Amino acid sequence: MPGIFRLTVAKLALSLLVVTGALDVSVKPLMEHLGITEYVSNRLEFVNGLATGRLLPPVMAAATKASWIRVFAEREGLSLSDSYAYTDSMSDLPMLSVVGHPAVINPDMRLKQTALHHDWPILDLK
């Protein structure tokens, strides 16, 4: 976690949007701790106070993340070509493709090879 905090602190001059496939119950406290107000995460469906195990739409994965970033940038008047995105997952390639400054974090071999092919920065935050 220290690596993510350093990354967040280094980018404070920018508008921050966290788009994650993690569940809101774990993401919300972290965002509050980091002072990040703009984020979207997956949400569990609850019926009669019990989690069903299903996710409420929209499910934050793959192309949905890219769409969310586009909507946010348009709403905020931000240039996607001047925007940054960071991921540790191959499933986020659509998200990386919509920004001008994609980067990968702690990549597995497949993601690392993709980043090298595209000349994207590779960050080690371990």
C-alpha positions, 0 to 999 in steps of 0.5 A: 500500500505505501507505493499506491499512496506515493503514486496518489500523493505525486499526482495531487495536482491532477484531478483524480478518479479511481475506477476499480473492480473492487467492492465499494465496502473495501474501496470507500474507507480507503478513498476516505483515508486518501482524501479521494472523492471521485471514485467508482467501484463495484457494488454488491446487491443486497436483499433483505439486508443480505448480500446475494453475491451479485453485482449491481450494474454497472459492473466495473470491468474492462470496457466499462471502465473505459466508458466511465473514464470518458464520461468523467472526462467529458463532465469535467472538461478534461482532455483524455490525451492529457490524462493518465491511467494506471493498471495491474491487469490485462483486463484494463487494456480498454481503459489504457487505450482511452488515455494519452499516458497509460502506465502499468503497475507491478505487471505480470509477464503478459502485461509487461510485454504489452507495455514494452511493446507500446513503450508504456511506463512500467512502475514497480510499487512493491 
